[in-house]
């Protein structure tokens, strides 16, 4: 976040007043259950019958980010699992939690064990894509395929420019001054290419998530643990992944450059890139039908074949 953007946000908030959006007309969040993982509660939801597909959300998001894809994937014949990573949604948000990629990866493996998921296609968005890449590298036997939407795979872009979070007390001061409405609006505008098309109900759903206790504290903790201990080794590890991989990038993504997708295609043995015109960082929210079409084509080509192969081997 550039310094002028941070101070502009503060100035706008001070001028904006204290109007509070009424959320009483929103439907109840979809049900799920909480699993005790490493002494914390991780919220999960599993629906459907068929090959396993696991949806991994971005930093600052939750399982809410998959609301337009979850149902259609179940209807298409997949068993779909979504979670709220530690610090997100309905999962716990410890102030001293391990929010590193390694910690998320470890909890993901334990969560899949608890749900009896031996092998799955991982669909990851942004930081969820980073998690999927790491999981596929560490657990190739459990990874059927990868579909990655704007994965933060390198230090450039979303994983670069850490000064805002690393400067002592800067994030606490700025985020402490901003209203939740301002924070949500700023975040959503970063994720949509056409900001006039952000659905009013979607904005209110994200505002409800932002009002959960401990959300901003957990966000700051995660931002400060974002980079792996050895970033170069982490980046080089992508080269070892052999799982079939489909990369989807919005052409107007301002958070994770499309250049990262081109680099992944060059460095991964079995990756293919599709650039989505007129879309930004969260195409599954901005144009879910477009993303669903690409995802179903990919899943039908790889997940069902993998299940059939495993069945024949047995």
C-alpha contacts under 8 A as a table, 3 or more apart, distances in Angstrom:
res1	aa1	res2	aa2	distance
1	X	5	X	6.50
1	X	6	X	6.67
1	X	161	X	7.41
1	X	164	X	6.42
2	X	5	X	5.28
2	X	6	X	6.50
2	X	164	X	7.85
3	X	6	X	5.18
3	X	7	X	6.40
3	X	164	X	7.74
4	X	7	X	5.33
4	X	8	X	5.93
5	X	8	X	5.00
5	X	9	X	6.14
6	X	9	X	5.27
6	X	10	X	6.56
6	X	174	X	7.01
7	X	10	X	5.04
7	X	11	X	6.20
7	X	174	X	7.82
8	X	11	X	5.09
8	X	12	X	6.09
9	X	12	X	5.20
9	X	13	X	6.15
9	X	178	X	7.29
9	X	182	X	7.85
10	X	13	X	5.19
10	X	14	X	6.31
10	X	174	X	6.52
10	X	177	X	6.52
10	X	178	X	6.17
11	X	14	X	5.25
11	X	15	X	6.44
12	X	15	X	5.17
12	X	16	X	5.99
13	X	16	X	4.95
13	X	17	X	6.99
13	X	177	X	7.52
13	X	178	X	5.82
13	X	179	X	6.84
13	X	182	X	6.90
14	X	17	X	6.50
18	X	179	X	7.68
20	X	181	X	7.70
21	X	181	X	7.68
21	X	204	X	7.79
22	X	25	X	7.67
23	X	26	X	5.76
23	X	204	X	6.54
23	X	208	X	7.10
26	X	201	X	7.75
26	X	204	X	7.76
26	X	205	X	7.34
31	X	45	X	7.19
32	X	43	X	6.83
32	X	44	X	5.67
32	X	45	X	4.46
32	X	46	X	7.45
33	X	43	X	5.65
33	X	44	X	5.57
33	X	45	X	6.36
34	X	41	X	5.59
34	X	42	X	5.21
34	X	43	X	4.29
34	X	44	X	6.10
34	X	91	X	7.45
35	X	40	X	8.00
35	X	41	X	5.39
35	X	42	X	5.17
35	X	43	X	6.38
35	X	44	X	7.36
35	X	111	X	7.58
35	X	114	X	7.99
36	X	39	X	5.97
36	X	40	X	5.54
36	X	41	X	4.75
36	X	42	X	6.47
37	X	40	X	5.30
37	X	41	X	6.06
37	X	42	X	6.49
37	X	107	X	6.67
37	X	110	X	7.05
37	X	111	X	7.04
38	X	107	X	7.48
40	X	86	X	7.92
40	X	91	X	7.83
40	X	92	X	6.20
41	X	86	X	7.92
41	X	91	X	5.51
41	X	92	X	5.55
42	X	83	X	7.21
42	X	84	X	6.44
42	X	85	X	6.64
42	X	86	X	6.40
42	X	90	X	7.47
42	X	91	X	4.63
42	X	92	X	6.77
43	X	83	X	5.62
43	X	84	X	5.38
43	X	85	X	7.66
43	X	89	X	7.83
43	X	90	X	5.71
43	X	91	X	5.05
44	X	81	X	7.00
44	X	82	X	5.68
44	X	83	X	4.28
44	X	84	X	6.53
45	X	81	X	5.66
45	X	82	X	5.42
45	X	83	X	6.44
46	X	79	X	6.96
46	X	80	X	5.59
46	X	81	X	4.39
46	X	82	X	6.61
47	X	74	X	6.58
47	X	79	X	5.65
47	X	80	X	5.38
47	X	81	X	6.66
48	X	74	X	5.03
48	X	75	X	7.55
48	X	77	X	6.90
48	X	78	X	5.86
48	X	79	X	4.29
48	X	80	X	6.22
49	X	74	X	7.37
49	X	77	X	6.18
49	X	78	X	5.51
49	X	79	X	4.55
50	X	77	X	5.49
50	X	78	X	4.31
50	X	79	X	4.94
51	X	77	X	7.65
51	X	78	X	5.15
51	X	79	X	5.76
51	X	120	X	7.20
51	X	303	X	6.34
51	X	304	X	6.59
51	X	307	X	6.80
52	X	78	X	6.12
52	X	79	X	4.86
52	X	80	X	6.06
52	X	81	X	7.55
52	X	117	X	7.24
52	X	119	X	7.07
52	X	120	X	4.79
52	X	121	X	6.35
52	X	303	X	7.99
53	X	78	X	6.67
53	X	79	X	6.12
53	X	80	X	4.94
53	X	81	X	6.29
53	X	120	X	5.48
53	X	121	X	4.86
53	X	122	X	5.98
53	X	123	X	7.14
54	X	80	X	5.90
54	X	81	X	4.78
54	X	82	X	5.99
54	X	120	X	6.61
54	X	121	X	6.27
54	X	122	X	4.96
54	X	123	X	6.02
55	X	63	X	7.96
55	X	66	X	7.33
55	X	80	X	7.47
55	X	81	X	6.25
55	X	82	X	5.07
55	X	83	X	7.29
55	X	122	X	6.21
55	X	123	X	4.86
55	X	124	X	5.98
56	X	63	X	7.68
56	X	82	X	6.74
56	X	83	X	6.91
56	X	122	X	7.33
56	X	123	X	6.07
56	X	124	X	4.59
56	X	125	X	6.34
56	X	128	X	4.70
56	X	129	X	7.24
56	X	131	X	7.86
56	X	132	X	7.62
57	X	61	X	6.11
57	X	62	X	5.72
57	X	63	X	6.28
57	X	65	X	6.48
57	X	66	X	7.57
57	X	83	X	7.98
57	X	84	X	7.65
57	X	85	X	7.91
57	X	124	X	6.19
57	X	125	X	5.40
57	X	126	X	7.37
57	X	127	X	7.13
57	X	128	X	4.94
58	X	61	X	5.43
58	X	62	X	7.22
58	X	124	X	7.56
58	X	125	X	5.23
58	X	126	X	4.99
58	X	127	X	4.70
58	X	128	X	4.92
58	X	129	X	7.68
59	X	62	X	7.94
59	X	126	X	7.32
59	X	127	X	5.62
59	X	128	X	7.37
59	X	219	X	7.68
60	X	88	X	7.22
60	X	219	X	6.46
61	X	64	X	7.09
61	X	65	X	6.33
61	X	88	X	6.74
61	X	89	X	7.51
62	X	65	X	5.90
62	X	83	X	7.42
62	X	84	X	5.18
62	X	85	X	7.22
62	X	88	X	5.53
62	X	89	X	5.14
63	X	66	X	5.75
63	X	67	X	7.29
63	X	82	X	5.90
63	X	83	X	5.69
63	X	84	X	5.49
63	X	89	X	7.08
64	X	67	X	5.41
64	X	89	X	7.99
64	X	206	X	7.88
65	X	68	X	7.85
65	X	284	X	7.76
65	X	285	X	7.00
66	X	69	X	5.42
66	X	70	X	5.81
66	X	82	X	7.93
66	X	284	X	7.25
66	X	285	X	7.78
67	X	70	X	5.66
67	X	71	X	7.41
68	X	71	X	6.95
68	X	72	X	7.57
68	X	284	X	7.23
68	X	285	X	7.00
68	X	288	X	6.16
69	X	72	X	5.53
69	X	73	X	6.11
69	X	284	X	7.34
69	X	288	X	6.74
69	X	292	X	6.55
70	X	73	X	5.38
70	X	74	X	6.40
70	X	80	X	6.80
71	X	74	X	5.15
71	X	75	X	6.17
72	X	75	X	4.91
72	X	76	X	6.08
72	X	292	X	7.98
73	X	76	X	4.98
73	X	77	X	6.69
73	X	78	X	5.91
73	X	79	X	7.98
73	X	80	X	7.01
73	X	296	X	7.70
74	X	77	X	5.40
74	X	78	X	4.99
74	X	79	X	6.11
74	X	80	X	6.19
75	X	78	X	7.31
84	X	87	X	7.76
84	X	88	X	5.34
84	X	89	X	5.45
84	X	90	X	6.44
84	X	91	X	5.76
85	X	88	X	5.46
85	X	89	X	7.71
85	X	91	X	6.60
85	X	104	X	7.08
86	X	91	X	5.60
86	X	92	X	6.03
86	X	93	X	6.20
86	X	99	X	7.12
86	X	104	X	7.39
87	X	91	X	6.15
87	X	92	X	5.76
87	X	93	X	4.08
87	X	94	X	7.02
87	X	99	X	7.78
87	X	214	X	7.88
87	X	215	X	6.72
87	X	218	X	5.16
87	X	219	X	7.12
87	X	222	X	7.99
88	X	91	X	5.74
88	X	92	X	7.35
88	X	93	X	6.99
88	X	215	X	6.79
88	X	218	X	7.66
89	X	209	X	6.33
89	X	212	X	7.67
93	X	97	X	7.32
93	X	214	X	6.01
93	X	215	X	7.05
93	X	218	X	5.74
94	X	97	X	4.98
94	X	214	X	7.98
94	X	218	X	7.08
95	X	217	X	6.88
95	X	218	X	6.54
95	X	221	X	7.26
96	X	221	X	7.97
97	X	221	X	7.88
98	X	103	X	5.70
98	X	104	X	7.90
99	X	103	X	5.93
99	X	104	X	6.46
99	X	221	X	6.96
99	X	222	X	5.12
99	X	225	X	6.12
99	X	226	X	7.58
100	X	103	X	5.03
100	X	104	X	6.30
100	X	222	X	6.92
100	X	225	X	5.16
100	X	226	X	5.88
100	X	227	X	7.58
100	X	228	X	7.19
101	X	104	X	5.14
101	X	105	X	6.02
101	X	130	X	7.72
101	X	131	X	6.26
101	X	134	X	7.90
101	X	226	X	6.84
101	X	227	X	7.80
101	X	228	X	6.80
102	X	105	X	5.02
102	X	106	X	6.08
102	X	228	X	7.81
103	X	106	X	5.12
103	X	107	X	6.24
104	X	107	X	5.17
104	X	108	X	6.03
104	X	131	X	7.14
105	X	108	X	5.03
105	X	109	X	6.34
105	X	131	X	6.15
105	X	134	X	7.07
105	X	135	X	6.04
106	X	109	X	5.33
106	X	110	X	6.44
107	X	110	X	5.04
107	X	111	X	5.97
108	X	111	X	4.99
108	X	112	X	6.15
109	X	112	X	5.21
109	X	113	X	6.26
110	X	113	X	5.00
110	X	114	X	6.23
111	X	114	X	5.03
111	X	115	X	6.30
112	X	115	X	5.03
112	X	116	X	6.07
112	X	117	X	5.04
112	X	118	X	7.19
113	X	116	X	4.99
113	X	117	X	5.97
113	X	118	X	7.09
114	X	117	X	7.76
117	X	120	X	6.97
118	X	142	X	6.01
119	X	141	X	7.24
119	X	142	X	4.14
119	X	143	X	5.60
119	X	144	X	6.21
120	X	142	X	6.36
120	X	143	X	5.44
120	X	144	X	5.26
120	X	145	X	7.27
120	X	303	X	7.93
121	X	143	X	5.99
121	X	144	X	4.93
121	X	145	X	4.69
121	X	146	X	5.68
121	X	147	X	7.53
121	X	299	X	7.92
121	X	303	X	6.74
122	X	132	X	6.15
122	X	143	X	7.16
122	X	144	X	7.79
122	X	145	X	6.50
122	X	146	X	5.06
122	X	147	X	6.33
122	X	148	X	7.99
123	X	128	X	7.86
123	X	129	X	7.22
123	X	132	X	7.32
123	X	146	X	5.98
123	X	147	X	4.72
123	X	148	X	5.69
123	X	149	X	7.60
124	X	127	X	7.43
124	X	128	X	4.32
124	X	129	X	3.95
124	X	130	X	7.49
124	X	131	X	7.36
124	X	132	X	5.93
124	X	146	X	7.79
124	X	147	X	6.54
124	X	148	X	4.94
124	X	149	X	6.11
124	X	151	X	7.06
125	X	128	X	4.71
125	X	129	X	4.85
125	X	148	X	5.96
125	X	149	X	4.62
125	X	150	X	6.00
125	X	151	X	5.80
125	X	282	X	7.86
126	X	129	X	5.01
126	X	130	X	6.61
126	X	148	X	7.75
126	X	149	X	6.30
126	X	150	X	5.07
126	X	151	X	4.09
126	X	152	X	5.08
126	X	256	X	7.58
127	X	130	X	4.81
127	X	131	X	6.28
127	X	151	X	6.23
127	X	152	X	5.62
128	X	131	X	4.96
128	X	132	X	6.14
128	X	151	X	7.07
129	X	132	X	4.92
129	X	133	X	6.13
129	X	148	X	5.32
129	X	149	X	6.69
129	X	150	X	7.18
129	X	151	X	4.25
129	X	152	X	6.43
129	X	153	X	7.55
130	X	133	X	5.19
130	X	134	X	6.33
130	X	151	X	5.69
130	X	152	X	5.49
130	X	153	X	5.68
131	X	134	X	5.17
131	X	135	X	6.09
132	X	135	X	5.05
132	X	136	X	6.06
132	X	146	X	7.25
132	X	148	X	7.86
133	X	136	X	5.22
133	X	137	X	6.26
133	X	146	X	7.95
133	X	153	X	7.94
133	X	238	X	6.78
133	X	241	X	7.82
134	X	137	X	5.12
134	X	138	X	6.21
134	X	238	X	7.85
135	X	138	X	5.16
135	X	139	X	5.59
135	X	140	X	7.61
135	X	143	X	7.84
136	X	139	X	5.14
136	X	140	X	4.96
136	X	142	X	7.52
136	X	143	X	5.65
136	X	241	X	6.51
136	X	243	X	7.38
137	X	140	X	5.86
137	X	237	X	6.87
137	X	238	X	7.08
137	X	240	X	6.70
137	X	241	X	5.51
139	X	142	X	5.47
139	X	143	X	6.63
140	X	143	X	5.19
140	X	241	X	7.49
140	X	242	X	7.81
140	X	243	X	7.32
141	X	144	X	7.80
143	X	146	X	7.50
143	X	243	X	6.83
144	X	243	X	6.51
144	X	244	X	7.65
144	X	302	X	7.51
144	X	303	X	6.45
144	X	306	X	6.72
145	X	243	X	5.09
145	X	244	X	4.94
145	X	245	X	5.92
145	X	302	X	6.89
145	X	303	X	7.10
146	X	243	X	6.72
146	X	244	X	6.24
146	X	245	X	4.60
146	X	246	X	6.33
147	X	245	X	5.67
147	X	246	X	4.74
147	X	247	X	6.00
147	X	248	X	7.65
147	X	295	X	7.26
147	X	298	X	7.93
148	X	151	X	5.71
148	X	245	X	7.39
148	X	246	X	6.24
148	X	247	X	4.96
148	X	248	X	6.22
149	X	247	X	5.99
149	X	248	X	4.75
149	X	249	X	5.98
149	X	282	X	7.81
150	X	247	X	7.24
150	X	248	X	6.16
150	X	249	X	5.03
150	X	250	X	7.40
150	X	256	X	6.18
150	X	258	X	7.64
150	X	261	X	7.45
150	X	281	X	6.55
150	X	282	X	7.96
151	X	256	X	7.31
151	X	261	X	7.93
152	X	155	X	7.85
152	X	157	X	7.77
152	X	158	X	6.33
152	X	159	X	6.83
152	X	256	X	6.19
152	X	260	X	7.77
153	X	235	X	6.83
153	X	260	X	6.82
153	X	264	X	7.87
154	X	157	X	7.60
154	X	159	X	6.76
154	X	235	X	6.12
154	X	260	X	6.95
155	X	158	X	7.17
155	X	159	X	4.63
155	X	160	X	5.10
155	X	227	X	7.91
155	X	231	X	7.45
156	X	159	X	5.92
156	X	160	X	5.04
156	X	256	X	7.93
157	X	160	X	5.31
157	X	161	X	7.69
157	X	255	X	5.97
157	X	256	X	5.15
157	X	257	X	6.19
158	X	161	X	7.77
158	X	255	X	5.43
158	X	256	X	5.46
159	X	162	X	7.36
159	X	226	X	7.22
159	X	227	X	6.81
161	X	164	X	7.48
162	X	165	X	5.67
162	X	166	X	6.04
163	X	166	X	4.94
163	X	167	X	5.68
164	X	167	X	5.80
164	X	170	X	6.61
164	X	171	X	6.38
165	X	168	X	7.68
165	X	170	X	7.01
165	X	171	X	5.72
165	X	220	X	6.99
165	X	223	X	6.57
165	X	224	X	6.20
166	X	224	X	6.63
167	X	170	X	5.67
167	X	171	X	7.65
168	X	171	X	7.78
169	X	172	X	5.07
169	X	173	X	6.06
170	X	173	X	5.26
170	X	174	X	6.20
171	X	174	X	5.19
171	X	175	X	5.78
171	X	176	X	7.91
171	X	220	X	7.32
172	X	175	X	5.44
172	X	176	X	5.61
173	X	176	X	5.04
173	X	177	X	6.30
174	X	177	X	5.37
174	X	178	X	6.42
175	X	178	X	5.16
175	X	179	X	7.89
175	X	183	X	7.80
175	X	216	X	7.69
176	X	179	X	7.82
178	X	182	X	6.16
178	X	183	X	6.54
179	X	182	X	5.19
179	X	183	X	6.41
180	X	183	X	5.10
180	X	184	X	6.14
180	X	207	X	6.88
180	X	210	X	6.43
180	X	211	X	6.99
181	X	184	X	5.25
181	X	185	X	6.08
181	X	207	X	6.54
182	X	185	X	5.15
182	X	186	X	6.04
183	X	186	X	5.22
183	X	187	X	6.15
184	X	187	X	5.12
184	X	188	X	6.06
184	X	203	X	7.35
184	X	206	X	6.76
184	X	207	X	6.14
184	X	210	X	7.26
185	X	188	X	5.23
185	X	189	X	6.12
185	X	203	X	7.47
186	X	189	X	5.32
186	X	190	X	6.52
187	X	190	X	5.25
187	X	191	X	6.70
188	X	191	X	5.11
188	X	192	X	6.45
188	X	198	X	7.74
188	X	203	X	7.65
189	X	192	X	5.44
189	X	193	X	7.64
189	X	195	X	5.76
190	X	193	X	7.75
190	X	254	X	7.11
190	X	255	X	7.45
190	X	280	X	7.87
190	X	281	X	7.24
191	X	253	X	7.57
191	X	280	X	5.75
191	X	281	X	4.68
191	X	282	X	5.17
192	X	195	X	5.60
192	X	197	X	7.99
192	X	198	X	7.25
192	X	279	X	6.79
192	X	280	X	5.27
192	X	281	X	6.62
192	X	282	X	6.57
192	X	283	X	7.67
192	X	286	X	6.25
193	X	252	X	6.32
193	X	253	X	7.72
193	X	278	X	6.57
193	X	279	X	5.27
193	X	280	X	4.85
193	X	281	X	7.96
194	X	197	X	5.72
194	X	198	X	7.61
194	X	279	X	7.78
195	X	198	X	5.73
197	X	286	X	7.89
198	X	202	X	7.19
198	X	203	X	7.14
198	X	286	X	7.60
199	X	202	X	5.20
199	X	203	X	6.42
200	X	203	X	5.21
200	X	204	X	6.43
201	X	204	X	5.03
201	X	205	X	6.15
202	X	205	X	5.02
202	X	206	X	6.31
203	X	206	X	5.26
203	X	207	X	6.16
204	X	207	X	4.85
204	X	208	X	6.20
205	X	208	X	5.15
205	X	209	X	6.51
206	X	209	X	4.98
206	X	210	X	6.19
207	X	210	X	4.93
207	X	211	X	6.32
208	X	211	X	5.26
208	X	212	X	6.96
209	X	212	X	5.57
210	X	215	X	6.29
210	X	216	X	7.65
211	X	215	X	7.35
212	X	215	X	5.90
214	X	217	X	5.26
214	X	218	X	6.04
215	X	218	X	5.22
215	X	219	X	6.16
216	X	219	X	4.92
216	X	220	X	6.26
217	X	220	X	5.30
217	X	221	X	6.31
218	X	221	X	5.01
218	X	222	X	6.12
219	X	222	X	5.15
219	X	223	X	6.14
220	X	223	X	5.11
220	X	224	X	6.28
221	X	224	X	5.29
221	X	225	X	6.50
222	X	225	X	5.14
222	X	226	X	5.93
223	X	226	X	5.13
224	X	227	X	7.88
225	X	228	X	7.66
227	X	231	X	6.58
228	X	231	X	5.21
228	X	234	X	6.96
230	X	233	X	5.53
230	X	234	X	6.30
231	X	234	X	4.96
231	X	235	X	6.14
232	X	235	X	5.17
232	X	236	X	6.15
233	X	236	X	5.07
233	X	237	X	6.06
234	X	237	X	5.10
234	X	238	X	7.20
235	X	238	X	5.79
235	X	239	X	8.00
236	X	239	X	5.77
236	X	240	X	7.83
237	X	240	X	5.55
237	X	241	X	7.42
238	X	241	X	5.65
238	X	264	X	7.66
238	X	267	X	7.15
238	X	268	X	6.37
239	X	267	X	5.30
239	X	268	X	4.89
239	X	269	X	7.03
240	X	268	X	7.19
240	X	269	X	7.90
241	X	268	X	6.50
241	X	269	X	7.12
242	X	268	X	7.31
242	X	269	X	5.97
242	X	270	X	6.09
243	X	270	X	6.63
244	X	270	X	5.20
244	X	271	X	6.16
244	X	302	X	7.58
245	X	270	X	6.07
245	X	271	X	4.49
245	X	272	X	6.36
246	X	271	X	5.79
246	X	272	X	5.12
246	X	273	X	6.08
246	X	274	X	7.63
246	X	298	X	7.24
247	X	261	X	6.68
247	X	271	X	7.08
247	X	272	X	5.98
247	X	273	X	4.60
247	X	274	X	6.06
248	X	261	X	7.95
248	X	273	X	6.11
248	X	274	X	5.07
248	X	275	X	5.94
248	X	276	X	6.97
249	X	253	X	7.22
249	X	258	X	6.10
249	X	261	X	7.09
249	X	273	X	7.71
249	X	274	X	6.50
249	X	275	X	4.93
249	X	276	X	5.94
249	X	280	X	7.64
249	X	281	X	7.31
249	X	283	X	7.98
250	X	253	X	5.26
250	X	258	X	7.38
250	X	275	X	5.79
250	X	276	X	4.75
250	X	277	X	6.34
250	X	278	X	7.00
250	X	279	X	4.57
250	X	280	X	4.45
250	X	281	X	5.87
250	X	282	X	7.59
250	X	283	X	6.49
251	X	258	X	6.73
251	X	275	X	5.82
251	X	276	X	5.62
251	X	277	X	5.23
251	X	278	X	6.19
251	X	279	X	5.85
251	X	280	X	6.25
252	X	277	X	7.63
252	X	278	X	6.44
252	X	279	X	5.67
252	X	280	X	4.55
252	X	281	X	7.37
253	X	256	X	6.04
253	X	257	X	6.10
253	X	258	X	6.97
253	X	279	X	7.16
253	X	280	X	4.11
253	X	281	X	4.64
254	X	257	X	6.34
254	X	280	X	7.04
254	X	281	X	6.94
255	X	281	X	6.59
256	X	260	X	7.16
256	X	281	X	7.21
257	X	260	X	5.73
257	X	261	X	7.69
258	X	261	X	5.24
258	X	262	X	6.72
258	X	275	X	7.78
259	X	262	X	5.07
259	X	263	X	6.18
260	X	263	X	5.05
260	X	264	X	6.15
261	X	264	X	5.10
261	X	265	X	6.29
261	X	273	X	6.52
262	X	265	X	5.22
262	X	266	X	6.47
262	X	273	X	7.13
263	X	266	X	5.13
263	X	267	X	6.23
264	X	267	X	5.04
264	X	268	X	5.70
264	X	271	X	7.32
265	X	268	X	5.51
265	X	269	X	7.65
265	X	270	X	7.76
265	X	271	X	5.24
265	X	272	X	6.04
265	X	273	X	6.68
266	X	269	X	7.82
268	X	271	X	5.78
276	X	279	X	6.02
279	X	282	X	7.70
279	X	283	X	5.91
279	X	286	X	7.05
279	X	287	X	7.67
280	X	283	X	6.17
280	X	286	X	7.94
282	X	285	X	5.61
282	X	286	X	6.30
283	X	286	X	4.71
283	X	287	X	5.30
283	X	288	X	6.47
283	X	291	X	6.70
284	X	287	X	5.71
284	X	288	X	4.37
284	X	289	X	7.87
284	X	290	X	7.90
284	X	291	X	5.72
284	X	292	X	7.73
285	X	288	X	5.58
287	X	290	X	5.56
287	X	291	X	6.66
288	X	291	X	5.13
288	X	292	X	5.90
289	X	292	X	5.02
289	X	293	X	6.17
290	X	293	X	5.34
290	X	294	X	6.64
291	X	294	X	5.29
291	X	295	X	6.03
292	X	295	X	4.93
292	X	296	X	5.92
293	X	296	X	5.37
293	X	297	X	6.23
294	X	297	X	5.26
294	X	298	X	6.25
295	X	298	X	5.12
295	X	299	X	6.02
296	X	299	X	4.99
296	X	300	X	5.88
297	X	300	X	5.34
297	X	301	X	6.28
298	X	301	X	5.18
298	X	302	X	6.29
299	X	302	X	5.25
299	X	303	X	5.09
299	X	304	X	7.11
300	X	303	X	6.02
300	X	304	X	5.81
300	X	305	X	7.64
301	X	304	X	6.81
301	X	305	X	6.61
302	X	305	X	5.24
302	X	306	X	6.05
303	X	306	X	5.16
303	X	307	X	6.32
304	X	307	X	5.08
304	X	308	X	6.15
305	X	308	X	5.08
305	X	309	X	6.08
306	X	309	X	5.06
306	X	310	X	6.15
307	X	310	X	5.14
307	X	311	X	6.12
308	X	311	X	5.11
308	X	312	X	6.22
309	X	312	X	5.20
309	X	313	X	6.22
310	X	313	X	5.13
310	X	314	X	6.36
311	X	314	X	5.27
